[in-house]
Amino acid sequence: MTLNIPESEGIREVQGPELSIPDISNLIKTIKRNIGTEDQPKFASIGDYWDEETVSQIANLLHEYQDLFPTRFF
């Protein structure tokens, strides 16, 4: 099977949506929450851009499954 694709000449401009480039020079605000126990604390950094209820829900989830989320990398 042979495809016959015609050649095009010249330049074609394509207009797309305007892109906004975020400022990546600002540091991401994080808070440290203990997802372990009082006897064996295990701290995780959680983004500080949610309300307190959402942060608590995330911390509870991390606490429940803390064995799946490493807090230190060797």
C-alpha positions in Angstrom: 0.0 0.0 0.0 1.4 3.4 -1.0 0.3 6.7 0.5 0.5 9.8 -1.6 1.0 12.8 0.7 1.4 16.1 -1.2 4.2 18.4 -0.3 3.3 21.9 1.0 5.3 25.0 0.4 5.8 28.1 2.5 5.2 28.7 6.2 2.0 28.2 8.1 1.4 30.1 11.3 -0.6 28.3 14.0 -2.4 30.3 16.6 -2.9 28.5 19.9 -4.0 29.6 23.4 -1.8 32.1 25.2 0.3 30.3 27.8 1.0 31.7 31.2 4.3 30.7 32.7 4.1 30.4 36.5 6.7 32.1 38.7 8.8 29.2 40.0 11.2 31.3 42.0 8.9 31.4 45.0 9.4 28.6 47.5 6.5 26.2 48.1 5.1 26.7 51.6 5.0 23.5 53.6 4.1 22.5 57.1 5.5 19.5 59.0 3.0 17.1 60.5 3.6 14.1 62.7 2.1 11.1 60.9 3.6 8.6 63.3 3.0 8.3 67.0 4.1 10.3 70.0 6.5 7.5 70.9 7.8 7.1 67.4 7.3 10.4 65.5 7.4 10.3 61.8 7.2 13.8 60.1 5.9 14.5 56.6 5.9 17.8 54.8 2.5 18.8 53.5 1.7 21.7 51.2 0.4 24.7 53.1 -2.1 25.8 50.5 -5.2 24.0 51.8 -7.5 24.8 54.7 -6.8 23.2 58.1 -9.6 20.6 57.6 -8.1 19.4 54.3 -4.5 19.3 55.8 -5.9 17.3 58.8 -7.6 14.8 56.4 -4.3 14.4 54.4 -2.3 13.9 57.7 -4.8 11.3 58.8 -4.5 9.5 55.5 -0.7 9.6 55.7 -0.9 8.4 59.3 -3.2 5.5 58.4 -0.9 4.4 55.5 2.4 5.6 56.9 4.3 2.5 56.0 3.6 3.3 52.3 5.0 6.9 52.5 8.7 7.3 53.2 9.7 10.4 55.1 13.5 9.8 54.6 15.3 8.8 51.5 18.7 7.2 51.8 
